[in-house]
Amino acid sequence: MQALPEAGGRTRFVWHTDVLPDTLAAPIAESVEHGSAVIRRALEAAAPSGPAPGPAATG
């Protein structure tokens, strides 16, 4: 995971996931997507101005 500075005092959160064997990729991807959504909702709820515009997290 990385937190990278963005313009306007924002931060981009990047989550890299490498999985072996390949047969585990689908179930792990589902967990990563769920985790990303939970993190995003928590950050949006804590933001003083509400949800920030922008794309959803990607894996």
SVG drawing of the C-alpha trace seen along z (x, -y; Angstrom):
<svg xmlns="http://www.w3.org/2000/svg" viewBox="-20 -23 24 45">
<polyline fill="none" stroke="black" stroke-width="0.4" points="0.0,0.0 1.1,-3.5 -0.2,-7.0 0.9,-9.4 0.5,-13.2 -1.8,-14.8 -2.6,-18.4 -4.7,-20.5 -3.6,-18.7 -5.2,-15.4 -3.7,-11.9 -4.0,-9.0 -4.1,-5.6 -2.6,-2.8 -2.9,0.9 -0.9,3.4 -1.6,7.1 0.4,9.9 -0.9,13.4 0.5,16.8 -0.7,19.3 -3.0,17.9 -5.9,20.0 -6.1,17.7 -6.3,14.5 -10.1,14.3 -10.9,14.9 -8.1,12.5 -9.3,9.8 -12.8,10.0 -11.3,9.4 -9.1,6.5 -12.2,4.9 -14.2,5.2 -11.3,3.8 -10.9,0.9 -14.6,0.0 -14.5,0.2 -11.4,-2.1 -13.0,-4.6 -16.2,-4.7 -14.3,-5.3 -12.2,-8.1 -15.2,-9.7 -17.1,-9.6 -14.2,-11.2 -13.6,-14.0 -14.8,-17.4 -16.4,-18.2 -17.9,-14.8 -17.0,-12.5 -14.4,-13.7 -15.0,-13.4 -12.9,-11.0 -12.6,-7.4 -13.1,-4.5 -10.1,-2.6 -8.7,-0.1 -6.6,3.0"/>
</svg>
